Amino acid sequence: MRISLTLLACILISSFWVISSCQKNETTVTPVSATVSALSCGSATFSTTAASGMAYTGTAIVPYTGGTGLAYAAGSAVASTGVTGLNATLQAGTLSSGAGNLTYVISGTPSGAGTATFALSFGGQSCSLALTVSGTNSGTASSGSTTITGMLAATASANTTCATTTGLTRVVCLAEAFKATLSSSQVAAMQFTYSKTNAQKWSNLPAALSARIGINLSTLSTTQLAAFRDLMVAVLALNTTDEGYDEMLGNLVADDYLNTIGGGSAYGAGNFYISFLGTPSTTGLWEILFTGHHYTQPYTFNAGVLTGVTPAFRGVEPAAAVSANSRSYQPFEQERQTFATMLAGLSSTEQTTARLSGTFTDLVLGPGKDGQFPVTKVGIRVGTLSAAEQALVLNAIKLYVNDLDAATAAPILAKYTSELTDTYIAYSGTTAVASANDYVRIDGPGVWIEFSYQGGVIVKTAPHPHSVWRDHASDYGGN
């Protein structure tokens, strides 16, 4: 086939201009889409926490680098995997020229506890966004956005009705204020007639393993939790780290921790129960009973006076510090250290006298062991010790009695102090009180305190304490 010189020239000239035009365009190219060089899901932050089975709405802020400075539209919903039921949706915006953040709105109801993972893609890059979903009972209030322990951590009362009252009148006022926040069905579930049988319905076990009476904290709204908090603040000591009200809060935080590390729904602040036995009154017989895993505290009133605050159970797992609410809690370490100091203060001869021959793997008078105090006291009589050694014993007793509000604690402590010389202390295991099966006992005419250090249940690599405070005469209000 022949091509004329004229046609060939046209072809060559056209090709030249096409090439030249392409070369010119390549040197002046500008971005035509919003792109980034990297997405950093691992550095994402979330506006709030998520809990299994509870409606969730929050935002996730995902950093990026290499932004092209262009606007971008809202994205389509990205469904979660692993824990399902949630969707993440990119919000419209404009990229920075360089580093910046993308905003995703996450909403839905998580199908369970674990990790909800979102496969995000934007601007030519991809990453996996992971949102941790806690168990329903791990401390999430029914508001869906505030943890139970976070709500209870603020101890300032918003109650003005009871502000001018004092003593038992104040306790009754706050008890009725709490009841007033409840529905009729909640009141029916929370209030019982007073009986010793009802008062004995406490345990150191998780609620799923030992039934409680009353209503559990996970069913309370933020308003109801605030009223519950006001009541507990009135009957427990304040402003002492890991003692009194703060000790109670630390127990709830520790139980939340057990839930998150695999303990399951049996654990968590939501599994603690409050009940009224009898009708709150300044004249009648009634009781406040707050009980859950590793924590039980009763308050029994009769004829206008407080008649009993025992049996009071304390324990915690893990024994090590756990963080929540922007601080750390270690609610029972001070007791352990004080017992160790008490035993170390004895001479070697006195330690020999105080040592028990058996091994104690748990408490002697734990739950269900009511009224079974040993007839014969064992160990060493405190009256034979020096004044300094006696003070160490009293320090240990104070850590239990002074958990209560000051007005309640004062007469109890005065009684135990007057009986101190006829009180006995004993121990088994090591005086350091730091190993499994270490055990300490204080047994007086009135006071009975046990501390048992035992192997972990969920945190198996470390021991954890059980402890009970009883009174020979006034357990269950003397009834």
C-alpha positions as CSV (number, residue, x, y, z in Angstrom):
1,M,0.0,0.0,0.0
2,R,1.4,3.4,-1.0
3,I,1.3,6.5,1.2
4,S,1.8,9.8,-0.4
5,L,4.5,12.1,1.0
6,T,1.8,14.7,1.9
7,L,-0.2,12.1,4.0
8,L,3.0,10.9,5.7
9,A,3.9,14.4,6.7
10,C,0.5,14.9,8.1
11,I,0.8,11.8,10.2
12,L,4.2,12.8,11.5
13,I,3.1,16.3,12.4
14,S,0.0,15.0,14.2
15,S,2.0,12.6,16.2
16,F,4.5,15.3,17.2
17,W,1.7,17.6,18.5
18,V,0.1,14.8,20.4
19,I,3.4,13.8,22.1
20,S,4.2,17.5,22.8
21,S,0.7,18.0,24.2
22,C,1.0,15.0,26.5
23,Q,4.4,16.0,27.7
24,K,3.1,19.5,28.5
25,N,0.1,18.1,30.4
26,E,2.3,15.8,32.5
27,T,4.3,18.7,33.9
28,T,1.2,20.7,35.0
29,V,-1.0,17.9,36.4
30,T,-3.2,18.8,39.5
31,P,-5.1,16.5,41.9
32,V,-8.5,15.6,40.8
33,S,-9.6,13.5,43.8
34,A,-9.2,13.4,47.6
35,T,-6.4,11.0,48.4
36,V,-4.1,10.3,51.4
37,S,-0.8,8.5,51.7
38,A,-1.6,6.6,54.8
39,L,-4.5,5.9,57.3
40,S,-3.7,5.2,61.0
41,C,-6.6,3.2,62.5
42,G,-4.3,2.1,65.3
43,S,-4.1,5.7,66.5
44,A,-7.8,6.3,66.4
45,T,-9.7,7.7,69.3
46,F,-13.4,7.1,70.3
47,S,-15.7,9.6,72.0
48,T,-17.3,7.0,74.3
49,T,-17.2,3.4,75.3
50,A,-19.5,0.6,74.0
51,A,-21.3,-2.2,75.9
52,S,-22.8,-5.4,74.7
53,G,-26.5,-5.2,73.9
54,M,-26.8,-1.5,74.6
55,A,-27.5,1.2,71.9
56,Y,-24.4,3.0,71.0
57,T,-23.7,6.3,69.2
58,G,-20.2,7.7,69.1
59,T,-17.5,9.1,66.9
60,A,-14.1,7.7,65.9
61,I,-11.3,10.1,64.9
62,V,-8.9,8.4,62.4
63,P,-5.6,10.2,61.6
64,Y,-4.1,10.3,58.1
65,T,-1.0,11.7,56.4
66,G,-0.4,12.9,52.9
67,G,-3.8,14.7,52.4
68,T,-4.3,16.5,49.1
69,G,-6.4,19.4,50.4
70,L,-9.5,18.5,48.5
71,A,-13.1,18.2,49.7
72,Y,-14.7,14.7,50.0
73,A,-18.3,13.5,50.4
74,A,-19.8,11.4,53.2
75,G,-19.2,7.7,52.8
76,S,-21.4,4.6,52.9
77,A,-22.0,2.7,56.1
78,V,-19.3,0.1,56.9
79,A,-20.7,-2.8,58.9
80,S,-18.7,-4.2,61.8
81,T,-17.3,-7.7,61.9
82,G,-16.4,-9.8,64.9
83,V,-18.9,-8.1,67.2
84,T,-21.7,-7.2,64.7
85,G,-24.5,-4.8,64.9
86,L,-22.6,-1.5,64.4
87,N,-22.0,0.7,61.4
88,A,-19.2,3.3,60.8
89,T,-20.1,6.1,58.4
90,L,-17.5,8.7,57.1
91,Q,-18.6,12.3,57.6
92,A,-18.1,14.8,54.7
93,G,-15.1,17.2,55.0
94,T,-12.1,18.7,53.4
95,L,-8.6,17.1,53.6
96,S,-5.7,19.0,55.0
97,S,-2.6,19.4,52.8
98,G,-0.7,16.9,54.7
99,A,-1.7,15.4,58.1
100,G,-5.2,15.5,59.5
101,N,-8.2,13.5,60.8
102,L,-11.2,11.7,59.3
103,T,-14.4,11.6,61.4
104,Y,-16.6,8.5,61.4
105,V,-19.9,8.2,63.2
106,I,-20.5,4.7,64.7
107,S,-24.0,3.6,65.7
108,G,-26.0,0.5,66.4
109,T,-26.3,-2.1,69.1
110,P,-23.3,-4.4,69.6
111,S,-24.2,-8.1,69.4
112,G,-21.9,-9.1,72.2
113,A,-18.7,-8.4,74.1
114,G,-15.3,-8.4,72.3
115,T,-14.0,-6.3,69.3
116,A,-16.0,-4.7,66.6
117,T,-13.8,-4.3,63.5
118,F,-14.5,-1.9,60.6
119,A,-12.7,-2.3,57.3
120,L,-12.1,1.3,56.3
121,S,-11.0,2.5,52.8
122,F,-10.4,6.1,51.9
123,G,-8.3,8.0,49.3
124,G,-6.6,4.9,48.0
125,Q,-5.6,3.6,51.5
126,S,-7.2,1.0,53.9
127,C,-7.0,0.0,57.6
128,S,-8.9,-1.9,60.2
129,L,-10.6,0.2,63.0
130,A,-11.1,-1.8,66.2
131,L,-13.7,-0.7,68.9
132,T,-13.7,-2.6,72.2
133,V,-17.1,-3.7,73.4
134,S,-17.5,-4.5,77.0
135,G,-19.9,-6.9,78.6
136,T,-23.4,-5.5,79.4
137,N,-22.7,-5.8,83.2
138,S,-19.1,-4.5,83.1
139,G,-20.2,-1.2,84.5
140,T,-22.2,0.6,81.8
141,A,-25.1,2.5,83.1
142,S,-28.5,2.4,81.4
143,S,-27.8,5.8,79.8
144,G,-25.5,3.9,77.4
145,S,-22.7,6.5,77.7
146,T,-21.6,6.7,81.4
147,T,-20.0,3.8,83.3
148,I,-21.4,2.9,86.7
149,T,-18.1,3.5,88.5
150,G,-17.6,6.7,86.6
151,M,-21.0,7.9,87.8
152,L,-20.4,6.8,91.4
153,A,-16.9,8.4,91.5
154,A,-18.4,11.9,91.7
155,T,-19.3,12.0,95.4
156,A,-20.8,15.5,95.6
157,S,-24.5,15.2,96.3
158,A,-27.1,16.9,94.1
159,N,-29.8,16.2,96.7
160,T,-31.0,19.5,98.3
161,T,-34.1,18.0,100.1
162,C,-32.0,16.1,102.6
163,A,-29.1,18.6,102.9
164,T,-30.1,20.1,106.3
165,T,-30.8,16.7,107.9
166,T,-28.3,14.7,110.0
167,G,-27.8,11.2,111.5
168,L,-30.5,8.6,110.9
169,T,-32.9,11.2,109.8
170,R,-30.6,12.0,106.9
171,V,-30.2,8.3,106.0
172,V,-33.9,7.8,106.0
173,C,-34.4,10.9,103.9
174,L,-31.8,9.7,101.3
175,A,-33.2,6.2,101.3
176,E,-36.7,7.6,100.5
177,A,-35.2,9.9,97.9
178,F,-33.6,6.9,96.2
179,K,-36.9,5.0,96.3
180,A,-38.7,8.0,94.7
181,T,-36.5,7.6,91.6
182,L,-37.6,4.0,91.1
183,S,-40.6,2.7,89.2
184,S,-43.3,0.7,91.2
185,S,-41.9,-2.5,89.8
186,Q,-38.4,-1.6,90.9
187,V,-39.5,-0.7,94.4
188,A,-41.3,-4.1,94.6
189,A,-38.1,-5.8,93.5
190,M,-35.9,-3.8,95.9
191,Q,-37.9,-3.7,99.2
192,F,-38.6,-6.7,101.4
193,T,-39.9,-7.3,104.8
194,Y,-37.1,-7.5,107.4
195,S,-36.1,-11.0,108.5
196,K,-32.9,-12.6,109.4
197,T,-33.4,-15.0,106.5
198,N,-33.4,-12.1,104.1
199,A,-30.5,-10.4,105.8
200,Q,-28.5,-13.6,105.4
201,K,-28.8,-13.5,101.6
202,W,-25.3,-12.4,100.9
203,S,-22.2,-14.1,99.5
204,N,-18.6,-13.5,98.3
205,L,-19.4,-15.3,95.1
206,P,-20.5,-13.5,91.8
207,A,-24.2,-12.9,91.7
208,A,-24.6,-15.5,88.9
209,L,-23.3,-18.2,91.3
210,S,-25.2,-17.1,94.4
211,A,-28.5,-15.3,94.1
212,R,-28.9,-11.9,95.7
213,I,-32.1,-10.0,96.6
214,G,-32.9,-6.4,95.5
215,I,-32.1,-4.6,92.3
216,N,-28.8,-4.7,90.5
217,L,-26.9,-1.5,89.5
218,S,-27.0,-2.4,85.8
219,T,-30.8,-1.7,85.8
220,L,-30.5,1.8,87.2
221,S,-30.6,5.0,85.2
222,T,-28.1,7.8,85.8
223,T,-30.6,9.6,87.9
224,Q,-31.2,6.4,90.0
225,L,-27.5,5.8,90.3
226,A,-27.0,9.4,91.6
227,A,-29.6,8.8,94.3
228,F,-28.0,5.5,95.2
229,R,-24.6,7.2,95.4
230,D,-26.0,9.9,97.7
231,L,-27.2,7.2,100.1
232,M,-23.9,5.3,100.2
233,V,-21.9,8.5,100.6
234,A,-24.0,9.1,103.7
235,V,-23.2,5.8,105.4
236,L,-19.5,5.3,104.4
237,A,-16.4,7.3,105.1
238,L,-15.2,9.8,102.5
239,N,-12.0,11.3,101.3
240,T,-9.6,8.4,102.2
241,T,-8.0,6.6,99.2
242,D,-9.0,2.9,99.1
243,E,-11.0,3.1,102.3
244,G,-14.7,3.6,103.1
245,Y,-16.7,4.7,100.0
246,D,-13.5,4.7,97.9
247,E,-12.9,1.1,98.9
248,M,-16.4,0.1,97.8
249,L,-15.8,1.9,94.5
250,G,-12.5,0.1,94.1
251,N,-14.2,-3.3,94.5
252,L,-16.6,-2.4,91.6
253,V,-13.7,-1.3,89.4
254,A,-11.9,-4.6,90.1
255,D,-15.0,-6.6,89.1
256,D,-15.3,-4.6,85.9
257,Y,-11.7,-5.6,85.2
258,L,-12.4,-9.3,85.7
259,N,-15.2,-8.9,83.1
260,T,-12.9,-7.4,80.5
261,I,-10.2,-10.0,80.8
262,G,-12.5,-13.0,80.3
263,G,-14.4,-13.4,83.5
264,G,-17.7,-13.1,81.7
265,S,-21.0,-11.5,82.5
266,A,-21.0,-12.9,86.1
267,Y,-18.5,-10.2,86.9
268,G,-18.9,-6.4,86.7
269,A,-20.2,-3.4,88.7
270,G,-23.7,-4.0,87.3
271,N,-23.9,-7.2,89.3
272,F,-24.0,-5.5,92.7
273,Y,-27.4,-5.4,94.5
274,I,-29.1,-2.9,96.8
275,S,-32.1,-3.8,98.9
276,F,-34.1,-2.4,101.8
277,L,-35.3,-4.9,104.4
278,G,-38.2,-3.2,106.0
279,T,-39.4,0.4,105.5
280,P,-36.8,3.2,106.1
281,S,-37.8,4.8,109.4
282,T,-36.4,6.6,112.4
283,T,-38.3,4.3,114.7
284,G,-38.8,0.9,113.2
285,L,-36.6,-2.1,112.3
286,W,-35.1,-2.0,108.9
287,E,-31.8,-2.6,107.0
288,I,-29.9,-1.4,104.0
289,L,-28.1,-4.3,102.3
290,F,-25.5,-3.7,99.6
291,T,-23.9,-6.9,98.3
292,G,-22.0,-8.3,95.4
293,H,-18.9,-10.3,94.5
294,H,-16.2,-9.5,97.1
295,Y,-18.2,-6.8,98.9
296,T,-21.1,-6.9,101.3
297,Q,-22.1,-4.1,103.7
298,P,-25.3,-4.1,105.8
299,Y,-26.7,-1.3,108.0
300,T,-29.4,-2.4,110.5
301,F,-31.5,0.1,112.4
302,N,-33.9,-0.5,115.2
303,A,-35.9,2.0,117.4
304,G,-34.0,4.9,116.1
305,V,-30.4,3.6,116.5
306,L,-27.9,1.7,114.4
307,T,-27.8,-1.8,115.8
308,G,-25.5,-3.7,113.4
309,V,-23.1,-3.2,110.5
310,T,-21.9,-6.8,110.3
311,P,-21.3,-9.4,108.7
312,A,-19.2,-7.1,106.4
313,F,-17.3,-9.0,103.7
314,R,-14.3,-7.5,101.8
315,G,-12.2,-9.0,99.1
316,V,-10.7,-8.1,95.7
317,E,-9.3,-9.7,92.6
318,P,-6.8,-8.8,91.4
319,A,-5.0,-7.7,94.5
320,A,-2.8,-5.5,92.2
321,A,-3.9,-2.0,91.3
322,V,-6.5,-1.5,88.6
323,S,-7.1,1.8,86.7
324,A,-10.4,3.5,86.0
325,N,-11.9,7.0,86.2
326,S,-8.4,8.5,85.5
327,R,-6.8,7.0,88.6
328,S,-5.8,3.6,90.1
329,Y,-7.6,1.6,92.8
330,Q,-6.1,-1.0,95.1
331,P,-8.9,-1.3,97.7
332,F,-7.5,-4.0,100.0
333,E,-3.7,-3.6,99.9
334,Q,-3.6,-1.3,103.0
335,E,-5.3,-4.0,105.1
336,R,-2.8,-6.6,103.9
337,Q,0.1,-4.4,104.7
338,T,-1.3,-3.5,108.1
339,F,-1.7,-7.1,109.1
340,A,1.9,-7.8,107.9
341,T,3.2,-4.8,110.0
342,M,1.2,-6.1,113.0
343,L,2.7,-9.6,112.8
344,A,6.2,-8.3,112.1
345,G,6.0,-6.1,115.3
346,L,5.8,-9.2,117.4
347,S,8.9,-10.8,118.9
348,S,9.9,-14.2,117.6
349,T,8.6,-15.8,120.8
350,E,5.3,-13.9,120.4
351,Q,5.0,-15.0,116.8
352,T,5.4,-18.6,117.9
353,T,2.6,-18.2,120.4
354,A,0.4,-16.6,117.8
355,R,1.0,-19.1,115.1
356,L,-1.8,-21.6,114.3
357,S,-0.9,-25.2,113.5
358,G,-3.3,-25.7,110.6
359,T,-3.5,-24.4,107.0
360,F,-6.3,-22.0,106.1
361,T,-7.3,-21.9,102.4
362,D,-10.3,-19.5,103.1
363,L,-12.2,-17.8,105.9
364,V,-13.5,-19.8,108.9
365,L,-16.6,-17.7,109.3
366,G,-17.4,-16.7,105.7
367,P,-20.9,-16.6,104.1
368,G,-23.3,-19.1,105.6
369,K,-21.2,-19.6,108.8
370,D,-23.3,-17.4,111.0
371,G,-23.1,-17.8,114.8
372,Q,-20.3,-20.4,114.6
373,F,-17.6,-18.5,116.6
374,P,-15.0,-20.9,118.1
375,V,-15.6,-21.4,121.8
376,T,-11.9,-21.1,122.7
377,K,-9.9,-18.2,121.6
378,V,-6.5,-19.1,120.0
379,G,-3.2,-17.3,119.4
380,I,-1.8,-14.6,121.7
381,R,-3.7,-12.3,124.0
382,V,-3.2,-8.7,123.1
383,G,-3.1,-7.7,126.8
384,T,0.3,-9.5,127.0
385,L,1.8,-7.3,124.3
386,S,3.6,-4.0,124.6
387,A,1.7,-0.7,124.1
388,A,3.3,-0.3,120.7
389,E,2.2,-3.8,119.7
390,Q,-1.3,-3.2,120.9
391,A,-1.5,-0.1,118.8
392,L,-0.6,-2.1,115.7
393,V,-3.5,-4.5,116.4
394,L,-5.9,-1.5,116.9
395,N,-4.7,0.0,113.6
396,A,-5.8,-3.2,111.8
397,I,-9.2,-3.0,113.5
398,K,-9.6,0.6,112.5
399,L,-9.3,-0.1,108.8
400,Y,-12.6,-2.0,109.1
401,V,-14.6,0.1,111.5
402,N,-13.5,3.4,109.9
403,D,-14.9,2.4,106.6
404,L,-18.2,3.6,108.1
405,D,-19.1,7.3,108.4
406,A,-17.4,8.9,111.4
407,A,-20.5,9.1,113.7
408,T,-21.3,5.4,113.2
409,A,-17.7,4.3,113.6
410,A,-16.9,6.2,116.8
411,P,-18.9,4.1,119.4
412,I,-18.0,0.8,117.7
413,L,-14.3,1.7,117.8
414,A,-14.5,2.8,121.4
415,K,-16.0,-0.5,122.4
416,Y,-13.4,-2.5,120.6
417,T,-10.7,-0.4,122.1
418,S,-12.0,-1.0,125.6
419,E,-12.0,-4.7,124.9
420,L,-8.5,-4.8,123.3
421,T,-6.6,-6.4,126.1
422,D,-9.0,-9.4,126.0
423,T,-8.7,-9.7,122.3
424,Y,-6.5,-12.4,120.6
425,I,-4.5,-12.4,117.4
426,A,-3.4,-15.5,115.5
427,Y,-2.0,-16.3,112.1
428,S,-1.0,-19.2,109.8
429,G,1.5,-19.2,107.0
430,T,4.0,-16.3,106.7
431,T,4.1,-13.1,108.7
432,A,4.5,-11.2,105.4
433,V,0.9,-12.0,104.5
434,A,1.9,-12.1,100.8
435,S,1.5,-15.8,99.8
436,A,-1.4,-18.1,99.1
437,N,-2.8,-19.6,102.4
438,D,-1.5,-16.8,104.6
439,Y,-4.1,-16.2,107.2
440,V,-4.7,-13.7,110.0
441,R,-7.4,-13.5,112.7
442,I,-8.4,-11.0,115.3
443,D,-10.9,-12.4,117.9
444,G,-12.2,-10.3,120.8
445,P,-15.2,-10.2,123.1
446,G,-16.9,-8.3,120.3
447,V,-14.8,-8.0,117.2
448,W,-14.0,-10.9,114.8
449,I,-11.9,-10.1,111.8
450,E,-10.3,-12.7,109.4
451,F,-8.0,-12.1,106.4
452,S,-7.2,-15.0,104.0
453,Y,-4.8,-14.7,101.1
454,Q,-5.6,-17.4,98.5
455,G,-5.0,-18.4,94.9
456,G,-6.6,-16.3,92.1
457,V,-9.7,-17.5,90.3
458,I,-9.6,-15.4,87.1
459,V,-6.1,-14.0,87.5
460,K,-4.5,-17.3,88.3
461,T,-0.9,-16.0,88.5
462,A,-1.5,-14.0,91.7
463,P,-3.3,-14.5,95.0
464,H,-6.2,-12.5,96.2
465,P,-7.7,-11.7,99.6
466,H,-10.9,-12.6,101.3
467,S,-11.8,-10.9,104.6
468,V,-14.8,-10.7,106.9
469,W,-15.7,-8.5,109.8
470,R,-18.2,-10.0,112.2
471,D,-19.3,-9.1,115.8
472,H,-20.0,-11.8,118.4
473,A,-23.1,-9.8,119.7
474,S,-24.4,-7.6,116.9
475,D,-24.2,-9.6,113.7
476,Y,-27.5,-8.9,111.8
477,G,-28.3,-6.2,114.2
478,G,-28.3,-8.6,117.1
479,N,-31.2,-10.5,115.8
